[in-house]
Amino acid sequence: MNFPNFSALGGLSRRIYVAFLLAAVIPTALAGAIGAYLSLQALKNETLHNLNQEVTVRSQGIGRFFDQLSSELLYLANARGLVDVVAAKQSNDAWLLKTATTRLERDYAALASLYPHIYQIRLITADGQEWVRVDRKPQGVYVVPRHELQSKGDRYYFRDAMDAKPGQIYVSPLDLNVEFGKVEKPERPVIRVATPVAGPNGSKIGVLIINLHADILLEQIQQMANARQGTAYLLDNQGHYVSRSAGGGPSAFSMEPVAKLSNIFPASIARNLIERGASPTLGEGWIVAHAPIDYAPQALAENSKGKWRIVLAFPERELFLAVINLYLLYAVLLAALVVTAISGYALSRRLLRPLEDLSQETDAIASGDFTRRVSVTGSDEIAALGNKFNSMANRLQESSQAINAHRDRLEEEVRARTRELEQERASLEAVIEHTADGILAIDHQGDIHLLNPAATCLLGGRTVPLGTQIELFWPQWPDIAHDASNGPIRCDVQLPEQVISLAITPTSAGFIVVARDVSREREIQDERRELDRQMFQMEKLTTLGELAMGLAHEIGNPLAGMKAVAQAMQYEEDIPPGLIEALKRLEAEVDRLSGFLRSFHGFAAPLAILSKPCDLGQVLDDVLFWTRKDAISRGISIELNGVDTLHALSADPHQLQQVFLNLLMNAVHAMPQGGTITVNATETATSAKVHVCDTGIGIEPTVLNRIFEPFFTTRPEGTGLGLAIVHKIVEQHGGTIEASSTLGHGTCFSITWPLAGK
């Protein structure tokens, strides 16, 4: 190696060379010592950050998947198809139940085809029997036939899911799928997501369960392990874990208790993982990051509150391998410094003078004078550098001219665009000003920042200063704003004298609200619904009339024969007096039944009422003759209050008897465990008030509203006509009937009936 001859250098060149050498060698030596330490620390911090970011991103992605799956599950639990199946089961209609079940199977099959990680959807009744089951097979989605369905009542996940409340999500631990009491082959690690199914009365009638193939989680932790050349772990909500290592292939599924992590990691790191401490952690040769999988925090059942977590562990020795490579880099840099020192000797002699010229011309160009050039002779690199400098100056001059011209064009375009925006703004203001719908801009605090004249009219028609709280006009606004913060919504605001429909869109500054007065529209809708109800009632009454005519024809002749036999037997000799009394009562009941048929037919064509003064006590005495035996057998007592002192009622005696016979028989059937039936009678100047009350099981509010409808009944053996006929008879006599009930305490029917002669 030939070292430079310092004696051949001039004073300035020598100083430049020595300064160049010292400036290159000393900082590099110091940087090498400090850089190795700082690089190791920076590499550790970067690795900690990357690992923590990796597990956080993965856990958030998995959490979003579970949130979406939970939303789908809750939707299915309240979907129309499942409601139809529940209604069909309660109605005991086999054909309707089969049709609703088939439709539900198609819905579940469609959902399973959308999610490749779903391989089973099941509806299990409260007794643990599968009702609907859809499986994913290699050849596609498969609906399991009814004869292949199993009982799952002994499975832990079924019991835990039934313990949840309707609307809550239960998530099982990670385990292997079991079919017919044995682990399914090939093994399938699964996670079960379930929710209870509520019936019409709010009781739980079963659970809806989705079996999720655990590969969606195991593939995630395998990808993390491969990407970081470490080991990834999945910890479930019951204190177990499964692990995957970098480069590892398919392996047998095995869940281990988290306590075994102490055999893999140092005690401090293992304790941090088990106790869900801070992430990431560094110590004793390991870098470990972990993050919880958050999903459905509000709807999660109590027995599923434990957090799932993913863990990524990275051996610290990998960092030292990177630092060793860094030392090699510094060795290469040191060799380069030696070469640079030798090269500096030659360059210092050639570059000094031409570089001074270049420096002066560069300062001139930096000041904006692009006409300056350098004059360098020769054919070496310095001359080439001068030529390139001149070429660069030419391009800079051309670029400066082009930039100035482009700037002028941009300024003109900005002015033109500004004019267009002003025109568009004026057009938009005109649209907002003259639109028939009210438009408001409301900030997050509920202050009004913009409203058009239509909105002013909706707020009372008086001037509304900007900044006024919208809650002064719409008290429901805080709840509406809370609902609209998650996305656009439509809702109605009910005010004392009007109904306003709102379309609300959230923005970064608050909400844009489009409002419309729909009071008249709602009135029209209510009138239409009432008209539809009346038309439906008329159709039912017409059908009832046709049925009544058929019944009267088929039953009338046998009744006439029965009455003739009863009358003939009364004239036989040697008939006991008690039997004669019974035959008279039988004849009276035949007459009452004939009258019942006439009343039954009266729904379509009301019959004339043969009103005359009737003693309510005598009517009740006849009714009790037929009902007392049944009441005594059920442990029921009947009390009459004020009946004997009541004036005569204006009524058709047979129809009056039919009214109280229906009411008393209904009261007897409502008290399977016994009780008391009370008949209280009072009177006013023109009418009597009769209350028939029992201490039975009571009637639900939804049923109470329909008890007087024809063909509506809650008893399997009932026809739904008894109370409808009672209501019809009372109305035809100019009276009224009302019902009130309390569940568990009984029911009371209140009748107002006109008095005879008044």
Secondary structure, DSSP 8 states (H G I E B T S, - for coil): -----GGGS-HHHHHHHHHHHHHHHHHHHHHHHHHHHHHHHHHHHHHHHHHHHHHHHHHHHHHHHHHHHHHHHHHHHTSHHHHHHHHHHHHT-HHHHHHHHHHHHHHHHHHHHH-TTEEEEEEEETTSBEEEEEEEETTEEEE--GGG--B-TT-HHHHHHHHS-TT-BEE--SEE-EETTEE-SS--EEEEEEEEEE-TTS-EEEEEEEEEETHHHHHHHHHHHHHHTSEEEEE-TTSEEEEEETT--------EEGGGGGGTS-HHHHHHHHTT--S-EEETTEEEEEEEE---TTTB-GGG-S-EEEEEEEETHHHHHHHHHHHHHHHHHHHHHHHHHHHHHHHHHHHHHHHHHHHHHHHHHHTT-TT------SSSHHHHHHHHHHHHHHHHHHHHHHHHHHHHHHHHHHHHHHHHHHHHHHHHHHHHHH-SSEEEEEETTSBEEEE-HHHHHHTTSS---TT-BGGGT-TTHHHHHHHHTTS-EEEEEE-SS-EEEEEEEE-SSEEEEEEEE-HHHHHHHHHHHHHHHHHHHHHHHHHHHHHHHHHHHHHHHHHHHHHHHHHHHTTSTT--HHHHHHHHHHHHHHHHHHHHHHHHHTTTS------EEE-HHHHHHHHHHHHHHHHHHTTEEEEEESSTT---EEE-HHHHHHHHHHHHHHHHHT-TT-EEEEEEEEE-SSEEEEEEEE-SS---HHHHTTTTSTT--SSTT--S-HHHHHHHHHHHTT-EEEEEEETTTEEEEEEEEEBTT-
